[in-house]
Amino acid sequence: MRVNSFKANNFRNIKSIEFSPCENINIIYGENAQGKTNLLEGIWLFTGCRSFRSSKEQDFIKFDNSFASLELDFFGNCRDQIAKISIEDKRKAQLNGVSLQSSSKLVGEFFAVIFAPTHLSLIKDGPSQRRKFLDIALSQLKPRYANALSQYNRAILQRNALLKDITYHSELLDTLEIWDEKLCSIGTVITAERIRYIKRLEPFIEEIYGGLSNGKEVMKVSYQTQMKINSKTEKELKQELLEQLKITRKQDIFSGTTSIGPHRDDLKIEIDGLLARSFGSQGQQRSCALSLKLAEAEIIKNITGQQPVALLDDVMSELDNTRQDYILNHIRGRQVFITCCDPSMLLKMSGGKAFEIKEGAICTCI
């Protein structure tokens, strides 16, 4: 997967940009609020996914304009392709001259992974952010998982509503077993897929984080659940979840919520045996989040055969020279876009291209 050229008009603070990156490292540098992150966001939208920044469609359009447009010339699926996105009251997309029902239909055509400062929440915040990382990564790769997740979330809402009603209508207690059975059938699929995905992540994470730390630190990830999951089949996982729901039934009725299941699980992240969330430095935490995203890219490549483009926004902050050198000079075999404020980063590069952005326009190419 490779971006050949990218164009943007009236997108956020970008009036008009057109540039052709190289196939390896591309630095986008400039002062704050000049459009660096907006440029990466424009490329990211061609994955067909939502923006990594919460926003309404109208927020994409430059002030005092009625529309925005994006165009991506890229190499993917063994051929050159052109995708276009236009944004007015809603987002419309074309691929190779063919109009698509929505921009989400671009999913599977152009692959990328994004690292942004907000992704530090993977390490710093609570379990919901790490579950979200797993759910998004798996949903893009496995429609079965996305469908199971949607069904599970609906079943949790319905079971919780029933738990509240039982307090006032005890005759409803017998119907709880029906929902428990449904919840466990779907929940087991989610748990099993997450466990398999984490096992695939592990070797890539250890290699990438080892490179970032120059072999001085070891990052480990593991799936955390109230169930005993070692070497269990999906059938055994389902039976254990059913038993756990019976054990916690009184507590669940009292609280009106379901206290066990994949919606309460977590991804444990450690550096040298210590929790990264509690004991990691800012640089270590940033390195952990970056390792997760780059490992995600490796799994996408293994499953789809397409090497995703890496979009790294403000990744260099709080990293020491060793970690910066790894990102600039040792990420091999993929196209990378890196934004930064400090032009001295260019002196550390052994190759690639650099583009200066100022007031929403590229003014220098090195």
DOPA-159716 format. One record per residue (C-alpha): x, y, z; residue in one letter. Coordinates in Angstrom, 2 decimals. Example, Ala and Ser with C-alpha at 12.3 -4.5 7.8 and 13.67 -1.06 7.14 Angstrom:
% residues 2
(atom (12.30, -4.50, 7.80), A)
(atom (13.67, -1.06, 7.14), S)
% end
This chain:
% residues 366
(atom (0.00, 0.00, 0.00), M)
(atom (1.44, 3.37, -1.04), R)
(atom (0.21, 6.94, -1.42), V)
(atom (1.34, 8.29, -4.80), N)
(atom (-0.21, 11.72, -4.40), S)
(atom (-2.73, 13.52, -2.21), F)
(atom (-4.87, 16.59, -2.83), K)
(atom (-7.09, 18.57, -0.47), A)
(atom (-9.22, 21.66, -1.00), N)
(atom (-11.11, 23.63, 1.67), N)
(atom (-10.45, 20.88, 4.21), F)
(atom (-10.33, 22.24, 7.76), R)
(atom (-7.72, 25.04, 7.59), N)
(atom (-6.28, 23.77, 4.28), I)
(atom (-7.19, 25.96, 1.30), K)
(atom (-5.36, 23.90, -1.31), S)
(atom (-2.65, 21.25, -0.98), I)
(atom (-1.17, 18.82, -3.48), E)
(atom (1.93, 16.74, -2.82), F)
(atom (3.65, 13.52, -3.85), S)
(atom (5.33, 11.68, -0.96), P)
(atom (8.16, 9.17, -1.22), C)
(atom (7.62, 5.48, -0.54), E)
(atom (9.35, 5.40, 2.85), N)
(atom (9.64, 8.17, 5.51), I)
(atom (7.83, 11.48, 4.96), N)
(atom (8.15, 14.28, 7.52), I)
(atom (5.43, 16.95, 7.64), I)
(atom (6.81, 19.79, 9.75), Y)
(atom (5.73, 23.28, 10.77), G)
(atom (4.52, 25.33, 13.70), E)
(atom (1.35, 24.49, 15.61), N)
(atom (-2.07, 25.04, 13.96), A)
(atom (-0.64, 25.11, 10.42), Q)
(atom (-2.50, 22.00, 9.15), G)
(atom (-0.16, 19.06, 9.82), K)
(atom (-2.74, 16.93, 11.63), T)
(atom (-5.43, 17.96, 9.13), N)
(atom (-3.31, 16.56, 6.31), L)
(atom (-2.98, 13.17, 8.05), L)
(atom (-6.70, 13.20, 8.85), E)
(atom (-7.51, 13.75, 5.17), G)
(atom (-5.46, 10.70, 4.19), I)
(atom (-6.99, 8.63, 7.01), W)
(atom (-10.56, 9.27, 5.80), L)
(atom (-9.80, 7.13, 2.73), F)
(atom (-9.75, 4.06, 4.98), T)
(atom (-13.54, 4.48, 5.14), G)
(atom (-13.40, 4.79, 8.92), C)
(atom (-14.50, 7.69, 11.07), R)
(atom (-12.06, 10.45, 11.82), S)
(atom (-9.70, 9.82, 14.74), F)
(atom (-10.81, 13.28, 15.91), R)
(atom (-14.41, 13.64, 17.03), S)
(atom (-16.13, 16.02, 14.65), S)
(atom (-19.22, 16.73, 12.60), K)
(atom (-19.15, 16.69, 8.81), E)
(atom (-19.45, 20.48, 8.78), Q)
(atom (-16.23, 20.76, 10.80), D)
(atom (-14.28, 19.31, 7.87), F)
(atom (-15.16, 22.30, 5.65), I)
(atom (-12.93, 25.37, 5.78), K)
(atom (-14.64, 28.42, 7.29), F)
(atom (-16.67, 30.50, 4.79), D)
(atom (-16.76, 27.65, 2.25), N)
(atom (-19.64, 25.36, 1.28), S)
(atom (-17.70, 22.18, 0.44), F)
(atom (-14.42, 20.32, 0.84), A)
(atom (-12.78, 17.80, -1.45), S)
(atom (-10.03, 15.18, -1.08), L)
(atom (-8.29, 13.04, -3.68), E)
(atom (-5.92, 10.11, -3.13), L)
(atom (-3.88, 8.47, -5.86), D)
(atom (-2.62, 5.24, -4.30), F)
(atom (-1.19, 1.82, -5.10), F)
(atom (-3.14, -1.05, -3.57), G)
(atom (-4.31, -4.52, -4.56), N)
(atom (-1.50, -4.67, -7.14), C)
(atom (-2.62, -1.60, -9.13), R)
(atom (-2.78, 2.18, -9.11), D)
(atom (-6.14, 3.55, -7.99), Q)
(atom (-7.80, 6.93, -7.46), I)
(atom (-10.28, 7.65, -4.68), A)
(atom (-12.17, 10.90, -4.13), K)
(atom (-14.17, 12.23, -1.20), I)
(atom (-16.44, 15.28, -1.37), S)
(atom (-17.98, 16.80, 1.73), I)
(atom (-21.03, 19.09, 1.76), E)
(atom (-24.04, 18.20, 3.89), D)
(atom (-22.66, 14.64, 3.98), K)
(atom (-19.61, 12.72, 2.80), R)
(atom (-19.63, 11.17, -0.69), K)
(atom (-16.97, 8.98, -2.24), A)
(atom (-15.76, 7.60, -5.56), Q)
(atom (-13.31, 4.83, -6.32), L)
(atom (-11.78, 4.67, -9.78), N)
(atom (-14.58, 6.82, -11.17), G)
(atom (-17.39, 4.73, -9.63), V)
(atom (-19.66, 6.43, -7.07), S)
(atom (-20.03, 4.57, -3.77), L)
(atom (-23.11, 4.45, -1.54), Q)
(atom (-21.08, 6.03, 1.26), S)
(atom (-17.46, 6.70, 2.19), S)
(atom (-17.59, 3.67, 4.51), S)
(atom (-17.57, 1.52, 1.35), K)
(atom (-13.89, 2.43, 1.02), L)
(atom (-13.15, 0.02, 3.89), V)
(atom (-10.83, -2.68, 2.60), G)
(atom (-9.58, -0.62, -0.35), E)
(atom (-6.99, 1.59, 1.37), F)
(atom (-5.32, 0.45, 4.59), F)
(atom (-3.66, 2.71, 7.15), A)
(atom (-2.97, 2.85, 10.88), V)
(atom (-3.01, 6.10, 12.81), I)
(atom (-1.16, 7.17, 15.92), F)
(atom (-2.31, 10.44, 17.48), A)
(atom (-1.71, 11.93, 20.95), P)
(atom (-5.26, 10.87, 21.89), T)
(atom (-4.12, 7.24, 21.56), H)
(atom (-2.11, 7.66, 24.76), L)
(atom (-5.48, 6.95, 26.41), S)
(atom (-4.78, 3.31, 25.45), L)
(atom (-2.18, 3.29, 28.18), I)
(atom (-3.23, 6.04, 30.59), K)
(atom (-7.00, 5.62, 30.80), D)
(atom (-9.29, 2.84, 31.96), G)
(atom (-10.12, -0.55, 30.38), P)
(atom (-12.79, 0.85, 28.02), S)
(atom (-10.12, 2.48, 25.83), Q)
(atom (-8.16, -0.75, 25.48), R)
(atom (-11.33, -2.73, 24.73), R)
(atom (-12.14, -0.11, 22.08), K)
(atom (-8.71, -0.64, 20.50), F)
(atom (-9.31, -4.39, 20.26), L)
(atom (-12.88, -3.97, 19.00), D)
(atom (-11.97, -1.51, 16.23), I)
(atom (-8.96, -3.55, 15.10), A)
(atom (-10.96, -6.80, 14.96), L)
(atom (-14.09, -5.27, 13.42), S)
(atom (-12.10, -4.01, 10.43), Q)
(atom (-10.65, -7.45, 9.81), L)
(atom (-13.52, -9.77, 10.74), K)
(atom (-17.17, -8.99, 9.89), P)
(atom (-18.17, -11.90, 12.17), R)
(atom (-16.65, -10.06, 15.11), Y)
(atom (-18.32, -6.74, 14.28), A)
(atom (-21.69, -8.49, 14.07), N)
(atom (-21.15, -10.34, 17.35), A)
(atom (-20.10, -7.12, 19.10), L)
(atom (-23.24, -5.32, 17.93), S)
(atom (-25.45, -8.19, 19.11), Q)
(atom (-23.63, -8.40, 22.43), Y)
(atom (-24.03, -4.69, 23.18), N)
(atom (-27.78, -4.94, 22.51), R)
(atom (-28.05, -8.05, 24.70), A)
(atom (-26.25, -6.29, 27.59), I)
(atom (-28.68, -3.37, 27.42), L)
(atom (-31.65, -5.74, 27.41), Q)
(atom (-30.30, -7.89, 30.26), R)
(atom (-29.56, -4.80, 32.37), N)
(atom (-33.09, -3.51, 31.77), A)
(atom (-34.45, -6.90, 32.86), L)
(atom (-32.29, -6.89, 36.00), L)
(atom (-33.83, -3.56, 37.01), K)
(atom (-37.37, -4.82, 36.30), D)
(atom (-36.87, -7.99, 38.38), I)
(atom (-36.53, -5.83, 41.49), T)
(atom (-40.18, -4.87, 41.11), Y)
(atom (-41.48, -7.92, 39.19), H)
(atom (-39.96, -11.10, 40.64), S)
(atom (-41.94, -13.26, 38.21), E)
(atom (-39.49, -12.10, 35.50), L)
(atom (-36.62, -13.95, 37.19), L)
(atom (-37.22, -17.12, 35.15), D)
(atom (-36.63, -15.22, 31.89), T)
(atom (-33.12, -14.24, 32.98), L)
(atom (-31.71, -17.64, 31.99), E)
(atom (-32.79, -17.03, 28.39), I)
(atom (-30.79, -13.81, 28.25), W)
(atom (-27.85, -15.42, 30.04), D)
(atom (-27.70, -18.13, 27.38), E)
(atom (-27.79, -15.58, 24.56), K)
(atom (-25.24, -13.33, 26.23), L)
(atom (-22.81, -16.20, 26.77), C)
(atom (-23.12, -17.53, 23.22), S)
(atom (-22.22, -14.13, 21.73), I)
(atom (-19.79, -13.12, 24.48), G)
(atom (-17.73, -16.27, 24.00), T)
(atom (-17.13, -15.39, 20.34), V)
(atom (-15.87, -11.94, 21.37), I)
(atom (-13.60, -13.26, 24.12), T)
(atom (-12.12, -16.00, 21.94), A)
(atom (-11.40, -13.60, 19.05), E)
(atom (-9.76, -11.07, 21.38), R)
(atom (-7.52, -13.75, 22.90), I)
(atom (-6.45, -14.96, 19.44), R)
(atom (-5.76, -11.40, 18.30), Y)
(atom (-3.60, -10.62, 21.34), I)
(atom (-1.56, -13.78, 20.78), K)
(atom (-0.89, -12.56, 17.24), R)
(atom (0.07, -9.12, 18.56), L)
(atom (2.57, -10.40, 21.12), E)
(atom (5.60, -11.19, 18.93), P)
(atom (5.25, -7.96, 16.92), F)
(atom (4.90, -5.86, 20.07), I)
(atom (8.01, -7.39, 21.63), E)
(atom (10.03, -6.79, 18.45), E)
(atom (8.83, -3.21, 17.88), I)
(atom (9.11, -2.09, 21.50), Y)
(atom (12.49, -3.81, 21.72), G)
(atom (13.64, -1.71, 18.77), G)
(atom (12.30, 1.50, 20.31), L)
(atom (14.09, 0.84, 23.60), S)
(atom (17.23, -0.52, 21.93), N)
(atom (16.63, -3.85, 23.64), G)
(atom (16.78, -2.37, 27.14), K)
(atom (13.12, -2.93, 28.03), E)
(atom (10.49, -5.60, 27.39), V)
(atom (6.82, -4.86, 26.72), M)
(atom (4.23, -7.57, 27.36), K)
(atom (0.48, -7.68, 26.74), V)
(atom (-2.08, -10.12, 28.11), S)
(atom (-5.85, -10.46, 28.20), Y)
(atom (-7.46, -9.85, 31.59), Q)
(atom (-10.81, -11.43, 32.42), T)
(atom (-12.53, -12.82, 35.49), Q)
(atom (-12.74, -16.17, 33.74), M)
(atom (-10.03, -18.82, 33.63), K)
(atom (-9.08, -18.85, 29.95), I)
(atom (-5.94, -20.98, 29.69), N)
(atom (-6.23, -23.41, 26.75), S)
(atom (-10.01, -23.46, 26.82), K)
(atom (-12.26, -24.08, 23.84), T)
(atom (-15.13, -21.70, 23.00), E)
(atom (-17.54, -24.31, 24.40), K)
(atom (-15.65, -24.38, 27.71), E)
(atom (-15.45, -20.58, 27.82), L)
(atom (-19.21, -20.36, 27.31), K)
(atom (-19.89, -22.81, 30.13), Q)
(atom (-17.63, -20.93, 32.51), E)
(atom (-19.26, -17.59, 31.66), L)
(atom (-22.68, -19.12, 32.33), L)
(atom (-21.50, -20.35, 35.72), E)
(atom (-20.00, -16.95, 36.59), Q)
(atom (-23.27, -15.21, 35.70), L)
(atom (-25.12, -17.52, 38.08), K)
(atom (-22.62, -16.72, 40.86), I)
(atom (-23.03, -12.96, 40.35), T)
(atom (-26.81, -13.03, 39.76), R)
(atom (-27.83, -11.62, 43.16), K)
(atom (-25.23, -8.88, 42.88), Q)
(atom (-26.36, -8.04, 39.33), D)
(atom (-30.03, -7.78, 40.34), I)
(atom (-29.09, -5.52, 43.24), F)
(atom (-26.97, -3.22, 41.07), S)
(atom (-29.08, -3.46, 37.92), G)
(atom (-25.96, -4.13, 35.80), T)
(atom (-24.11, -7.13, 34.40), T)
(atom (-20.85, -7.41, 36.33), S)
(atom (-19.00, -10.02, 34.27), I)
(atom (-18.37, -10.58, 30.57), G)
(atom (-16.20, -9.22, 27.76), P)
(atom (-17.62, -5.71, 28.37), H)
(atom (-15.62, -5.71, 31.65), R)
(atom (-12.38, -7.25, 30.39), D)
(atom (-9.07, -5.46, 29.89), D)
(atom (-5.77, -5.57, 28.00), L)
(atom (-2.90, -5.63, 30.49), K)
(atom (0.20, -3.74, 29.31), I)
(atom (3.50, -4.13, 31.18), E)
(atom (7.08, -2.88, 30.83), I)
(atom (9.62, -5.13, 32.52), D)
(atom (6.84, -6.68, 34.61), G)
(atom (5.37, -3.36, 35.82), L)
(atom (2.07, -1.84, 34.70), L)
(atom (2.78, 0.78, 32.03), A)
(atom (-0.28, 2.75, 33.14), R)
(atom (0.98, 3.17, 36.69), S)
(atom (4.76, 3.06, 36.43), F)
(atom (5.70, 3.97, 32.85), G)
(atom (7.29, 7.33, 32.03), S)
(atom (5.69, 9.59, 29.42), Q)
(atom (8.15, 8.32, 26.81), G)
(atom (7.54, 4.68, 27.75), Q)
(atom (3.78, 5.10, 27.61), Q)
(atom (4.01, 6.77, 24.21), R)
(atom (6.27, 3.94, 23.02), S)
(atom (3.73, 1.35, 24.22), C)
(atom (0.87, 3.03, 22.35), A)
(atom (2.99, 3.31, 19.21), L)
(atom (4.02, -0.35, 19.48), S)
(atom (0.36, -1.39, 19.66), L)
(atom (-0.46, 0.59, 16.52), K)
(atom (2.53, -0.66, 14.52), L)
(atom (1.82, -4.24, 15.63), A)
(atom (-1.76, -3.73, 14.44), E)
(atom (-0.31, -2.80, 11.03), A)
(atom (1.67, -6.04, 10.89), E)
(atom (-1.46, -8.11, 11.54), I)
(atom (-3.35, -6.24, 8.82), I)
(atom (-0.49, -7.06, 6.44), K)
(atom (-0.52, -10.75, 7.42), N)
(atom (-4.27, -11.10, 6.96), I)
(atom (-4.86, -8.90, 3.89), T)
(atom (-1.49, -9.05, 2.17), G)
(atom (-1.48, -5.22, 2.10), Q)
(atom (1.09, -3.24, 4.10), Q)
(atom (-0.83, -0.34, 5.72), P)
(atom (0.44, 3.22, 5.48), V)
(atom (1.53, 4.50, 8.93), A)
(atom (0.26, 7.95, 9.93), L)
(atom (2.12, 9.17, 13.03), L)
(atom (0.91, 12.48, 14.43), D)
(atom (3.19, 14.24, 16.94), D)
(atom (4.83, 10.92, 17.74), V)
(atom (8.28, 12.34, 18.56), M)
(atom (7.27, 14.33, 21.65), S)
(atom (8.70, 12.99, 24.91), E)
(atom (10.83, 10.36, 23.14), L)
(atom (14.58, 10.16, 23.69), D)
(atom (17.10, 10.12, 20.85), N)
(atom (17.21, 6.31, 20.63), T)
(atom (13.44, 6.04, 20.17), R)
(atom (13.36, 8.91, 17.68), Q)
(atom (16.15, 7.30, 15.65), D)
(atom (14.21, 4.00, 15.49), Y)
(atom (11.12, 5.75, 14.12), I)
(atom (13.03, 7.87, 11.60), L)
(atom (15.49, 5.28, 10.34), N)
(atom (14.49, 1.74, 11.30), H)
(atom (10.81, 1.31, 10.41), I)
(atom (11.24, -0.67, 7.23), R)
(atom (8.99, -1.91, 4.44), G)
(atom (6.16, 0.61, 4.71), R)
(atom (5.31, 4.19, 3.84), Q)
(atom (5.30, 6.45, 6.90), V)
(atom (4.03, 10.00, 7.46), F)
(atom (5.30, 11.77, 10.58), I)
(atom (4.25, 15.23, 11.77), T)
(atom (6.47, 17.34, 14.01), C)
(atom (7.15, 20.96, 14.92), C)
(atom (10.92, 20.77, 15.17), D)
(atom (12.73, 20.94, 11.78), P)
(atom (15.93, 19.66, 13.45), S)
(atom (14.36, 16.19, 13.10), M)
(atom (15.39, 16.36, 9.45), L)
(atom (19.06, 16.16, 10.49), L)
(atom (18.42, 12.76, 12.08), K)
(atom (16.97, 11.20, 8.91), M)
(atom (19.08, 8.97, 6.71), S)
(atom (16.60, 9.19, 3.83), G)
(atom (13.06, 10.12, 2.84), G)
(atom (11.32, 13.43, 2.12), K)
(atom (10.29, 16.44, 4.19), A)
(atom (7.47, 18.91, 3.58), F)
(atom (7.01, 22.20, 5.42), E)
(atom (3.41, 23.28, 5.93), I)
(atom (2.44, 26.85, 6.72), K)
(atom (-1.04, 28.34, 6.93), E)
(atom (-2.58, 25.25, 5.38), G)
(atom (-0.24, 25.07, 2.39), A)
(atom (2.99, 23.21, 1.62), I)
(atom (5.69, 25.84, 1.11), C)
(atom (8.87, 23.74, 1.12), T)
(atom (9.81, 20.25, -0.09), C)
(atom (13.19, 18.74, 0.78), I)
% end
